[in-house]
Amino acid sequence: MSKPVVAIVGRPNVGKSTLFNRLAGRRKAIVEDMPGITRDRLYESAEWLGREFMIIDTGGIRFDDGELFAREVKWQAQLAIDEADVIVFVVDTKDGVTHEDEQVASILRKSQKPVVLAANKVENFDKQLEFYEFYNLGLGEPIPVSAMHGRNTNDLLDAIIAHFAPQSAYQEDEDAIKIAIVGRPNVGKSSLVNSLLGEERVIVSDVPGTTRDAIDTPFKFDGNQYILIDTAGIRKKSRIKEPAERYSVVRSLKSVERADVVIIMLDATAGVNEQDQRIAGYVHEQGKANIIVVNKWDLVEKDEYTMNKFDKEIREDLKFISYSPILYVSALTKKRIYKILELADFVAEQHHRRISTSELNKVISEAMLLNPLPGGGGRRLKIYYCTQVRTAPPTFVLFANNPEQIHFSYLRYLENTLRSNFGFEGTPISLILRKREAKD
């Protein structure tokens, strides 16, 4: 990475996610008073005294592998430790030193990475006895903090950045394409992330709702920079029961808002349902470049007509994103998965495409000659000229004498004309009508 990486680790329920949110300056990790809320690694940028760095939040490390996800969470924490330049080990002063704390400390000593010991949940900073016993962990001086109230986090940040290499040791990242992967639960989003990265980056399970947070993973492929955003499966509101899952759905929708490209993931064995349509509709309404990725293609019995049949059904069910390319993949076998990145590059370029005003008006004029505007209320309708006012998504303003009388079907005709002439594959485009009187 181009920035120092700081991993926050510790046993469950010691306040790691609260500290993560405090240091990041925003509520990104889900915080709730129950163990096991954070299961994967979460990334967020932070800054202190002019030094930018990346923070990783991790699931609480448990040593009882019999518990559901305990082994996977421990593995995720170990990956974060391996990736980090500095490790923040969070302990709970109310509980004192526990056997699990000692086990985590042993792992950290073996890592030979700089460790900052954060003694959390301190209420009285004058009482050193509250945190003095943590010297016994052999990781240096414990720094007392209250992540909940933000007390003494400045001293903690000072200790963290003291371990960073000089600024010159870090190079700037190139602009990375942020790719959000969205879909219903259990369509294979996390499996796809892991297959693209070549590591167990996100916990994969057939238990719906395994991924509770939107998880950012920076990586490089074929010389290009990307950030993959894996998200929780988006369910119907009526099926969301746990408060934590409610937060996750909101987080997934916000991930769409900050993405450059959105992968709308479908399950080849289940087809398109109403929830898929809602998710795709939200992506379209947000004006995001997108690709339809049909996963589990390896499980479908195929003949020479199968793909065409699927194409037809998807286009019928998702008419409003007829501009989106469709790709059939298998996250399990890795079939065609790297084509996703190639398509993401392409639709991102289309999303930012700009057309000159002269080219636009030539195409619009020809379109109106071939299919003239119908009359409106006894007065002839005219579009005088068109100009592109923004990209991402491409947005065009059409100046007309009576814009309120131009039917939406004619705008759709003009949109199709722009697409046939300039592409804009994989991106919504917006046409805005403005009134302008004819010049004398």
C-alpha positions as CSV (number, residue, x, y, z in Angstrom):
1,M,0.0,0.0,0.0
2,S,1.0,3.6,-0.4
3,K,0.1,4.4,3.2
4,P,1.1,2.8,6.5
5,V,-1.3,0.1,7.6
6,V,-2.5,-0.1,11.2
7,A,-4.4,-3.3,12.3
8,I,-6.6,-3.2,15.4
9,V,-6.8,-6.6,17.1
10,G,-7.9,-8.2,20.3
11,R,-10.4,-10.7,21.8
12,P,-14.2,-10.1,21.3
13,N,-16.1,-7.2,22.8
14,V,-13.1,-5.1,24.0
15,G,-14.1,-2.1,21.9
16,K,-12.1,-2.6,18.7
17,S,-14.8,-1.4,16.4
18,T,-15.6,1.6,18.6
19,L,-11.9,2.5,18.5
20,F,-11.8,1.9,14.8
21,N,-14.7,4.3,14.3
22,R,-13.1,6.9,16.6
23,L,-9.8,6.9,14.8
24,A,-11.4,6.9,11.4
25,G,-13.6,9.8,12.4
26,R,-16.8,8.2,11.2
27,R,-19.1,5.3,12.0
28,K,-18.1,2.6,9.6
29,A,-17.8,-0.5,11.7
30,I,-21.0,-1.9,13.2
31,V,-21.0,-1.5,16.9
32,E,-23.3,-3.5,19.1
33,D,-23.1,-4.9,22.6
34,M,-22.7,-8.5,21.5
35,P,-19.6,-10.5,20.5
36,G,-19.1,-11.5,16.9
37,I,-20.5,-8.5,15.1
38,T,-17.3,-7.8,13.2
39,R,-16.3,-10.9,11.3
40,D,-14.1,-9.7,8.4
41,R,-11.4,-7.1,8.0
42,L,-12.6,-3.5,7.5
43,Y,-10.4,-0.8,5.9
44,E,-10.7,2.9,6.4
45,S,-8.4,5.9,5.8
46,A,-7.3,8.1,8.7
47,E,-5.0,11.0,9.3
48,W,-3.1,12.4,12.3
49,L,-0.6,15.3,12.4
50,G,-0.4,15.3,8.6
51,R,0.3,11.5,8.3
52,E,-2.3,9.6,6.4
53,F,-2.7,5.9,7.1
54,M,-5.0,2.9,6.6
55,I,-6.8,1.3,9.6
56,I,-8.0,-2.3,9.6
57,D,-10.6,-3.4,12.0
58,T,-10.8,-7.2,12.7
59,G,-13.2,-9.7,14.3
60,G,-12.5,-10.6,17.9
61,I,-10.0,-13.4,18.1
62,R,-11.4,-16.5,19.8
63,F,-9.5,-19.6,20.6
64,D,-12.5,-22.0,20.7
65,D,-12.5,-23.2,17.1
66,G,-15.7,-25.1,17.8
67,E,-17.7,-21.9,17.7
68,L,-19.3,-20.9,14.3
69,F,-16.8,-18.7,12.4
70,A,-14.2,-18.6,15.2
71,R,-11.5,-20.3,13.1
72,E,-12.2,-18.0,10.1
73,V,-12.2,-14.9,12.2
74,K,-8.8,-15.8,13.7
75,W,-7.5,-16.4,10.2
76,Q,-8.7,-12.9,9.2
77,A,-7.0,-11.4,12.2
78,Q,-3.7,-13.1,11.3
79,L,-3.9,-11.8,7.7
80,A,-4.4,-8.3,9.1
81,I,-1.4,-8.7,11.4
82,D,0.7,-9.9,8.4
83,E,-0.4,-6.9,6.4
84,A,0.1,-4.3,9.1
85,D,3.0,-1.9,9.7
86,V,1.8,-1.2,13.2
87,I,-0.6,-3.3,15.4
88,V,-3.0,-1.8,18.0
89,F,-3.8,-4.5,20.6
90,V,-7.0,-3.5,22.4
91,V,-7.6,-4.9,25.9
92,D,-10.5,-4.2,28.4
93,T,-9.5,-2.7,31.7
94,K,-12.8,-3.7,33.3
95,D,-12.0,-7.4,32.7
96,G,-8.3,-7.2,33.5
97,V,-5.8,-9.5,31.8
98,T,-7.5,-12.6,30.6
99,H,-6.2,-15.9,29.3
100,E,-7.3,-14.9,25.7
101,D,-5.4,-11.6,26.1
102,E,-2.2,-13.6,26.9
103,Q,-2.8,-15.9,23.9
104,V,-3.2,-12.9,21.6
105,A,-0.1,-11.2,23.1
106,S,1.9,-14.4,22.3
107,I,0.8,-14.2,18.6
108,L,1.8,-10.5,18.4
109,R,5.2,-11.1,20.0
110,K,5.9,-13.7,17.4
111,S,4.9,-11.3,14.6
112,Q,7.9,-9.0,15.5
113,K,5.7,-6.0,14.4
114,P,5.5,-2.8,16.4
115,V,2.6,-3.1,18.9
116,V,0.8,-0.3,20.6
117,L,-1.2,-1.6,23.6
118,A,-4.5,0.3,24.0
119,A,-6.1,-0.2,27.5
120,N,-9.7,0.6,26.7
121,K,-12.7,1.5,28.8
122,V,-10.8,3.5,31.4
123,E,-13.0,5.6,33.5
124,N,-10.5,7.2,35.9
125,F,-7.3,8.2,34.2
126,D,-5.7,9.1,37.5
127,K,-6.0,5.5,38.7
128,Q,-3.0,3.7,37.1
129,L,-4.0,0.5,38.8
130,E,-6.8,0.2,36.3
131,F,-4.3,-0.5,33.5
132,Y,-1.0,-1.2,35.3
133,E,-1.4,-5.1,35.2
134,F,-1.3,-5.0,31.4
135,Y,2.5,-4.5,31.6
136,N,2.5,-8.2,32.3
137,L,1.7,-8.9,28.6
138,G,5.2,-8.0,27.7
139,L,4.2,-5.5,25.0
140,G,5.4,-2.3,26.6
141,E,3.5,0.5,28.2
142,P,-0.3,0.3,28.0
143,I,-1.9,3.6,26.8
144,P,-5.2,4.2,28.7
145,V,-8.1,5.3,26.5
146,S,-11.8,5.5,26.4
147,A,-12.8,4.8,22.8
148,M,-16.5,5.4,23.6
149,H,-15.8,8.9,24.8
150,G,-12.7,9.7,22.7
151,R,-10.5,10.3,25.8
152,N,-6.8,10.1,25.4
153,T,-7.0,8.8,21.8
154,N,-4.6,11.7,20.9
155,D,-1.8,10.0,22.9
156,L,-2.7,6.7,21.3
157,L,-2.4,8.2,17.8
158,D,0.9,9.8,18.7
159,A,2.2,6.4,19.7
160,I,0.9,4.8,16.5
161,I,2.5,7.3,14.0
162,A,5.8,7.2,16.0
163,H,6.3,3.7,14.5
164,F,5.8,4.8,10.8
165,A,8.6,4.9,8.3
166,P,9.4,8.4,6.9
167,Q,6.8,9.9,4.5
168,S,9.2,9.4,1.6
169,A,9.0,5.6,2.0
170,Y,5.4,5.6,0.8
171,Q,4.5,6.3,-2.8
172,E,1.2,7.7,-3.9
173,D,-1.5,5.3,-5.2
174,E,-2.7,5.7,-8.7
175,D,-6.4,6.5,-9.0
176,A,-8.1,3.2,-8.1
177,I,-11.5,2.1,-9.5
178,K,-13.8,1.4,-6.7
179,I,-16.0,-1.7,-7.5
180,A,-18.9,-2.5,-5.2
181,I,-20.4,-6.0,-5.5
182,V,-24.1,-6.1,-4.6
183,G,-26.9,-8.7,-4.7
184,R,-29.2,-10.8,-2.6
185,P,-27.7,-12.9,0.2
186,N,-25.8,-16.1,-0.8
187,V,-25.4,-15.3,-4.5
188,G,-21.6,-15.7,-4.1
189,K,-20.3,-12.1,-3.6
190,S,-17.7,-13.0,-1.0
191,S,-16.6,-16.0,-3.0
192,L,-16.0,-13.8,-6.0
193,V,-13.9,-11.3,-3.9
194,N,-11.8,-14.1,-2.6
195,S,-11.3,-15.6,-6.0
196,L,-10.3,-12.3,-7.5
197,L,-7.8,-11.7,-4.7
198,G,-6.5,-15.2,-4.5
199,E,-6.9,-15.3,-0.7
200,E,-9.5,-15.9,1.9
201,R,-10.1,-12.1,2.3
202,V,-13.8,-12.5,3.2
203,I,-15.5,-15.2,5.2
204,V,-17.4,-17.5,2.9
205,S,-20.3,-19.6,4.3
206,D,-23.6,-21.0,3.1
207,V,-25.2,-19.2,6.1
208,P,-27.0,-16.1,4.7
209,G,-25.8,-12.9,6.3
210,T,-22.2,-14.0,6.9
211,T,-20.9,-10.7,5.6
212,R,-22.3,-7.9,7.8
213,D,-20.1,-5.0,6.9
214,A,-19.1,-3.4,3.6
215,I,-15.5,-4.3,3.3
216,D,-12.9,-2.4,1.2
217,T,-9.9,-4.2,-0.2
218,P,-7.3,-2.3,-2.3
219,F,-5.4,-4.5,-4.8
220,K,-3.6,-4.3,-8.1
221,F,-4.2,-6.4,-11.2
222,D,-2.5,-6.2,-14.6
223,G,-0.9,-2.9,-13.6
224,N,-4.3,-1.3,-12.6
225,Q,-5.4,-0.3,-9.1
226,Y,-8.8,-1.3,-7.8
227,I,-10.7,-1.3,-4.5
228,L,-13.2,-4.1,-4.1
229,I,-16.1,-3.4,-1.9
230,D,-17.8,-6.6,-0.8
231,T,-21.2,-5.9,0.8
232,A,-23.8,-7.7,2.9
233,G,-26.6,-9.4,1.0
234,I,-29.6,-7.0,0.6
235,R,-32.8,-8.6,1.8
236,K,-36.4,-7.4,1.7
237,K,-37.2,-5.2,4.6
238,S,-39.8,-7.7,5.9
239,R,-37.0,-10.3,6.3
240,I,-34.6,-8.1,8.2
241,K,-34.8,-9.0,11.9
242,E,-31.5,-8.3,13.6
243,P,-30.6,-4.7,14.2
244,A,-27.1,-5.4,13.0
245,E,-28.4,-6.7,9.7
246,R,-30.5,-3.5,9.3
247,Y,-27.3,-1.5,9.6
248,S,-25.6,-3.8,7.1
249,V,-28.3,-3.2,4.4
250,V,-27.9,0.6,4.9
251,R,-24.1,0.2,4.6
252,S,-24.5,-1.8,1.4
253,L,-26.6,0.9,-0.2
254,K,-24.1,3.6,0.8
255,S,-21.4,1.4,-0.8
256,V,-23.2,1.8,-4.1
257,E,-23.1,5.6,-3.6
258,R,-19.3,5.7,-3.3
259,A,-18.5,3.2,-6.0
260,D,-17.3,3.9,-9.5
261,V,-18.6,0.7,-10.9
262,V,-21.2,-1.7,-9.4
263,I,-21.3,-5.4,-10.0
264,I,-25.0,-6.5,-9.8
265,M,-24.6,-10.2,-9.0
266,L,-27.3,-12.7,-9.9
267,D,-27.5,-16.4,-9.1
268,A,-27.7,-18.5,-12.3
269,T,-29.6,-21.3,-10.5
270,A,-32.3,-18.9,-9.2
271,G,-32.9,-16.4,-12.0
272,V,-34.0,-12.8,-11.5
273,N,-36.5,-12.1,-8.8
274,E,-38.2,-9.0,-7.4
275,Q,-35.4,-8.2,-5.0
276,D,-32.8,-8.4,-7.8
277,Q,-34.9,-5.8,-9.7
278,R,-35.0,-3.6,-6.6
279,I,-31.2,-3.7,-6.2
280,A,-30.6,-3.1,-9.9
281,G,-33.1,-0.2,-9.8
282,Y,-31.3,1.4,-6.9
283,V,-27.9,1.2,-8.8
284,H,-29.5,2.7,-11.9
285,E,-31.2,5.5,-9.9
286,Q,-27.8,6.4,-8.3
287,G,-26.4,6.8,-11.8
288,K,-23.7,4.3,-11.4
289,A,-21.8,2.4,-14.1
290,N,-22.6,-1.2,-13.7
291,I,-22.1,-4.8,-15.0
292,I,-24.6,-7.7,-14.6
293,V,-22.6,-10.7,-13.4
294,V,-24.3,-14.1,-13.4
295,N,-22.6,-16.4,-10.9
296,K,-22.7,-20.2,-10.4
297,W,-22.7,-20.7,-14.2
298,D,-20.9,-24.0,-13.6
299,L,-24.1,-25.4,-12.0
300,V,-26.3,-24.8,-15.0
301,E,-26.8,-27.5,-17.6
302,K,-26.0,-25.9,-20.9
303,D,-26.5,-26.3,-24.6
304,E,-25.8,-23.9,-27.5
305,Y,-28.9,-21.9,-26.8
306,T,-28.6,-21.6,-23.0
307,M,-26.7,-18.3,-22.8
308,N,-29.0,-16.6,-25.4
309,K,-32.0,-17.8,-23.4
310,F,-30.6,-16.3,-20.2
311,D,-29.7,-13.1,-21.9
312,K,-33.2,-12.7,-23.2
313,E,-34.8,-13.4,-19.7
314,I,-32.4,-11.0,-17.9
315,R,-33.0,-8.3,-20.5
316,E,-36.8,-8.8,-20.1
317,D,-36.6,-8.7,-16.3
318,L,-34.1,-5.8,-16.1
319,K,-35.3,-3.6,-19.0
320,F,-34.3,-0.4,-17.3
321,I,-30.6,-1.4,-17.4
322,S,-30.6,-2.7,-21.0
323,Y,-27.3,-0.8,-21.4
324,S,-25.4,-3.1,-19.0
325,P,-23.1,-5.8,-20.2
326,I,-23.9,-9.3,-19.0
327,L,-21.1,-11.7,-17.9
328,Y,-21.4,-15.3,-16.9
329,V,-18.9,-16.5,-14.4
330,S,-18.2,-19.1,-11.7
331,A,-16.5,-17.7,-8.6
332,L,-15.9,-21.3,-7.5
333,T,-13.9,-22.4,-10.6
334,K,-12.7,-18.8,-11.4
335,K,-14.2,-19.1,-14.9
336,R,-14.2,-15.7,-16.6
337,I,-13.8,-13.8,-13.3
338,Y,-10.9,-11.6,-14.5
339,K,-13.1,-10.5,-17.4
340,I,-15.0,-8.6,-14.7
341,L,-12.0,-6.3,-14.2
342,E,-11.6,-5.7,-17.9
343,L,-15.2,-4.8,-18.2
344,A,-15.0,-2.6,-15.1
345,D,-12.2,-0.6,-16.8
346,F,-14.3,-0.3,-19.9
347,V,-17.6,0.8,-18.3
348,A,-15.7,3.3,-16.0
349,E,-14.3,4.9,-19.1
350,Q,-17.7,5.0,-20.7
351,H,-19.1,6.5,-17.4
352,H,-16.6,9.4,-17.7
353,R,-16.9,9.8,-21.5
354,R,-17.3,13.4,-22.8
355,I,-18.7,14.3,-26.3
356,S,-18.0,17.6,-27.9
357,T,-21.0,19.9,-28.4
358,S,-20.5,20.0,-32.2
359,E,-20.6,16.2,-32.4
360,L,-23.7,16.0,-30.2
361,N,-25.6,18.5,-32.3
362,K,-24.7,16.8,-35.5
363,V,-26.1,13.5,-34.2
364,I,-29.2,15.1,-32.6
365,S,-30.0,17.1,-35.8
366,E,-29.8,14.0,-37.9
367,A,-32.0,12.1,-35.5
368,M,-34.7,14.8,-35.7
369,L,-34.6,14.8,-39.5
370,L,-35.1,11.0,-39.5
371,N,-37.9,11.2,-36.8
372,P,-39.2,14.8,-36.5
373,L,-40.7,16.0,-33.2
374,P,-44.5,15.8,-33.3
375,G,-46.4,19.1,-33.0
376,G,-47.6,20.2,-29.5
377,G,-50.7,22.2,-28.9
378,G,-50.8,23.7,-32.3
379,R,-47.2,25.0,-32.0
380,R,-44.3,23.3,-33.6
381,L,-41.8,21.8,-31.1
382,K,-38.1,22.5,-31.6
383,I,-34.9,21.4,-30.0
384,Y,-32.3,24.1,-30.7
385,Y,-29.2,22.5,-29.4
386,C,-27.7,20.0,-27.0
387,T,-24.6,20.1,-24.7
388,Q,-23.0,17.7,-22.2
389,V,-22.9,19.3,-18.8
390,R,-21.2,16.6,-16.8
391,T,-19.9,13.0,-16.7
392,A,-20.3,10.1,-14.3
393,P,-23.0,9.7,-15.4
394,P,-23.0,11.4,-18.8
395,T,-25.6,14.2,-18.5
396,F,-26.9,16.2,-21.4
397,V,-29.1,19.4,-21.5
398,L,-31.5,19.8,-24.5
399,F,-32.7,23.4,-25.1
400,A,-36.2,23.5,-26.6
401,N,-39.0,26.0,-27.1
402,N,-41.7,23.9,-25.2
403,P,-39.8,21.3,-23.3
404,E,-42.9,20.3,-21.2
405,Q,-44.6,19.1,-24.3
406,I,-41.8,16.7,-25.5
407,H,-43.0,13.2,-24.7
408,F,-40.7,10.8,-22.7
409,S,-40.8,8.3,-25.6
410,Y,-39.0,10.9,-27.8
411,L,-36.3,11.4,-25.1
412,R,-35.9,7.6,-25.1
413,Y,-35.4,7.7,-28.9
414,L,-32.7,10.4,-28.5
415,E,-31.0,8.4,-25.7
416,N,-30.9,5.3,-28.0
417,T,-29.5,7.5,-30.7
418,L,-26.7,8.7,-28.5
419,R,-25.9,5.2,-27.4
420,S,-25.8,3.9,-31.0
421,N,-23.5,6.7,-32.0
422,F,-21.2,7.1,-28.9
423,G,-21.5,3.8,-27.0
424,F,-22.1,4.6,-23.3
425,E,-22.2,0.9,-22.6
426,G,-22.6,0.0,-18.9
427,T,-23.6,3.5,-17.8
428,P,-26.9,5.4,-17.4
429,I,-27.2,8.6,-19.2
430,S,-29.4,11.5,-18.3
431,L,-31.3,13.9,-20.7
432,I,-32.5,17.2,-19.2
433,L,-34.9,19.5,-21.0
434,R,-34.5,23.3,-20.6
435,K,-36.7,26.1,-22.1
436,R,-35.2,28.5,-24.6
437,E,-37.1,30.9,-26.8
438,A,-36.1,31.2,-30.5
439,K,-33.9,34.2,-31.3
440,D,-35.3,36.8,-33.6
